[in-house]
Amino acid sequence: MRTSEFATVVDHWSLPGGSFDPALLTAHDEAETFPAEACTALDRWGLPDYYIPAAYGGRLKRMDELHALLRTVASRDLTVAVAHGKTFLGAASVWASGDTGTAVRLARHIAAGEAVAWGLTEPGGGSDLLAGELTATRQGSGWRMSGRKWPVNNATRGRFATVLARTDPKGGPRGFSLFLVDKSAIPPGTVRPLPKMPTHGIRGADISGVEFHDARVPGHALIGAVGGGLELVLKALQLTRVVCVALSLGAGDHALRPARAFLLERRLHGRGLAELPYARVTAGEAVARLLLAEAVSYTAARAVHEIPEELSLVSAVTKAFVPTLVQGQLRLVAELLGARGFLTEVAGYGGFAKVERDHQIVSIFDGSTWVNRSALASILPLLRPGHGRVPTARRPVSEWLSHKAEPAPLDPPRLGVMARGDSVLSGLDDLVAGLAADASSAIGRMATELLGAYGALTGCAARLRPSAGAPGTATMRLAERYEWCFAGAAAIALWNANPQCHDHPVWRDGMWLRGCLTLVLNGLGPRTPEANGIFDELCDHLLSEEGAHVSLLGGSTVVPVGMALG
C-alpha cells in the first residue's frame, strides 16, 4: 500500500511554497477561497483513484487504506480533506447500487479529476429527506428536474451531482429516486449555482447549492430503480459515515503535535509543564481518546468488508461516537495549550484553533450525532438477546481485525438497510474470557466490569418495544451507553487479534488498552481509580520518541492505517 509514501509526499508539500504550505492554507481560510493548489496536488498524486472500487477500475480495495490517506490529508488541513474527499461521498450511491454501467462511466470521470457532489438536503428540510421537494418528472425517455439542493459540499465546483429527487408527488419511502446529473450537459439557463454560504469552519470549502429550472436530465442518469432512492441513500450513508471519521482521526493527530511540543518546551512555576500532574493527566487522556477513536474507526473500516449486512448499525455507532470523542480530545488540548492555542502566528501552534473550529462540522456530516444515535436507538429493541437477530460475520471478529488478515473483497451491493445483529458486541463474553482469567490484572478487572455494564444494558434493552417516531430520552441514553460498550468491545477485539504487536511501545503491558478501557468505563459510570495512573503513562508515551506519531496501527504493523504526519 502507498500510505507511507503518501505521508512523505504530503510532508514535502507542506514546506514553505508548497501546495500544503500552512501559510497558503491559512490565507485561503481567511479569504474564504477554495484550496485549489492542494486539491490539484492530490489529483495529480492519484487520490481520486482511491475513491473508485477496484471492480470499476480504481484502487479502492481496502477501506482502511482510504482511511489512512484521508486521515493524512486531514492531519494537515481539514478543509482540504473535506473539499477533496466529498467526491467519494457523492459517488457512494452509485457504488452501492451495483449499476455497473453507470459506475464504470462515473469512475472514468473521477479518475480524470472530476468532482462529484451529493445533493440530499434542501432549504428548510435539514436531515428529513422525506421532506424533499425537488422533483423529477418523466418526459419522453428522460426527466425534467426542478428545485433546489442546499447546502451541498462542492455544489458549484463539482461537475457531477448525485441528486435525490421526488418522483412520486405523494412522496413517502418509495416516492424518491436518485439521479447522477452531469451539470455540464444540461441546457444553459436551466441549472444555476446558489451562492457559497459563509461558514464558521472549513471556510475555504465550496459549501453552496444548485437550482434546477425544468432541467432536462437523460434517462440514463437514473441510479437504480425508480422509487429506490431513499434505500440507496441509506446504504451509501453507511459507507460515507465510516469514511467521515477519518477526518476526526486526522484532526486528533493534528492536535497532539502542538500538545507534545508545548509539554516539552513550556515551564511553569519553575518546573517543566510535563512534570505537572494535572497537565500530564490531561495530555494522557487526549492520547487515550485518539487511540479509542482509532480502534473503533479501524473496526468499522474492516466491518465494511466483513459484515456489510450489519453496517447500518456499525456506521451509526461509529459516526455518533468518534467525532464526539475527538471533539472532547480537542477541548482537552485547548485547555492544555491555553492562550497558545489561540495565537495564529506562533510557529507550530497557529493551526490548532483552526482545526478545533473546523472539526465541529464533522459531527454534522452525513447525519448529525443525534441522527445517528437516534437510528441506533430505534433498533435497540431488535438487538436484545433472543429476539432472533443474529450476527452475520463469516469469521470471528478477532480474526478479521488482525493486521495480518486480508479483508474480504469490497462488495457494496451486500449492504442492508437494517442490521441483523452485532458481531462485535455479541462476542464480548468470548473476547473478555481470556483477559478475565488473570483476575489480578488491571485489564482483566476492567474487561470484566465492561461485561457487567453490557449485561445491564441488555437487561434495559430487553424491556424496550419497537415504536414509531423519535426515540425517547431514556432510549437515547441507552444508545449512548451502547456506543461506549461497542467501543470497549472493539478495543478488546483489536488487542486479542494482534498478539504480534504486544511488544510494540504503545501496546506494551496493555498500555493503550488500559487507557481505552478506562475511558469506556468512565463513560459508563464514575471515574475509575486507575484513570490518573494510566493517563500518566500515556503522557510518557506522548513525550517519548515514538510519541511523535501516536497510533495503534502505524510504524511496523502490516497495515499502516495511522500514517498521519507527526
Phi, psi and omega in degrees: 000158188257017186293320179295316177301317182296317179300320179295320180295314180297324176301318178294318179297339184276356177289159179308132181089352180276171183290341176252016178307122181306326179295320178294315182292326175295320179297319176298318181297315183293326180271355183056044178248152186292136180282066188297322183298315180294317181294323177295319178299319178295322177299314183294325177292331179108019179301324179303333179299333182277357173271353186249122177303146181302330180299339181248019174099002181265193182253002183282098175247334184225127178292332179293330177289316176300320175305312183298319182293311180292327176298319179298316178297313182295331180292340176264316178201117184292326180298317180296317180298319178293316184294324182271317185291348181300337181296323176297319179299316182294329184270346189302326180295325178293316179296321182290335184288334185072013179281095189299317182300310179295320182297316181295318179297315181294321181302320180298319181290319180295317179299332179276002177095008178284135182273151179234126176261166180235103184269090179252309190276155180226158178304127177085347184265329181059225182276000179278089184292335179290347179271001182301135182247351176296131187245151170231119184244134180300138172211107183063230180273357183236208185220155171247126186245133179217137178136183184239147167236126186191143348279147184225132178289122180067030179296328182272315185281335183285132176288323183250151174218129171274116191244128173271122185232147175283116179253352173239121182307331181282347180069217181088173184304331180253020183258009183231147179227160180253142179226138172264105188259124173267102186296332181289343182261002181270136181308137180304143178091348180256356175217136179214150178283149172263148188301150174299137180266131173298136182230156181291317178241182184036052190294336180273351181288154179274079176265098186219216181199178179218144181233131179251136178238093179051045184279135179280121180240128183293158182299327183286356177287340180296131177257121181072210185264154172300131181088355182262013186296314183295321179297318178296319178299316180298324177289316181297322179301330178297320178289314186291327178295322177294319180291322183304325185290346172298331176296319179294318179299319178297319177297320178295320175301313181303315185294325183288338179297305178293330178298314179297314181299319182294317178299323184283333186252337189277137174241142182216130181056036177079006181232154174293140180304326181292352177266346186277126187305315184294319178297322181293316180294321178297314179295320180295321177293324177299321177295314181300321180297318179294319181293321178292320176300321179293318180298316180292318182295319179294320177299317180294319180297321177287327180298329177306322181277320192268323184225057180301334179293341180256005190291337176300323177284308185299317182292323178294315178299312184297315184289328176287322191275309191295309179301324178295317180297316182288324177299324174295322176298317180297323177296321178296316180295320177299319178297321181292316184285332182060226183298331181300331180288348181255352183277134188263344186240023176260120185307130178090346184239343189300335184271353186295312182301325179295314182291325177296319179290314183296323187294339182301334182286337185297324180291345180266328182306140171052043181098122181292172176305317180297318181297315181291319178293325177296321178297319177295316181300325183292336181254000178306318179299337182271352183261357183292148180304141176084003181273358176092001179263118188245153176298158185244002183301135179277342176216159185300149180303319181293348174272313185279353172270358177293137177298337182278344185279134174279127181297153172298154181303142177294127185216074184306325180298348177282351182299144177245163180277329182231125181297143179264356181170190180222097184292337181283304184283332182294339179262016185299323178306309181293323180297323184278335189308309182294322181289322183286345181299328176264087186294342182277347184275147178297320180298315180300316180295316181292321179297320178295321178295322177297317179299320177295320179295322178292323177299318178295322179297315180294329176297318178292319181295330181296338180270356179280153175231140179303139180212155177278160177088182183291140178296151177285170182300317182297320179292322177295323177295321176297321179297320178297319177294325177299319179301316179296318178296318178300315181299317178297318179295319179298318180296315179295318180299319180295319177298310182297329185283346189227061180298336180293345180264355191294345177263358177288154190311305185282346179271336188302135182060023178066027188302309183294322182292321177297320178296317181292317180293328175298315177301314182299312181293325174296324179290333182267345183192202181296158180301132183283151180299331184282352191304306185298321182295313182288324178293328175296319177298317181293330174295317176303319179296317179300323183277349180282173178299320179293337182287353175298337174221102182272117179196147173281337197239009180263198176065238189267005179288160184294321181250098184282065184296331185266031185283050174277158184285141178261000000 
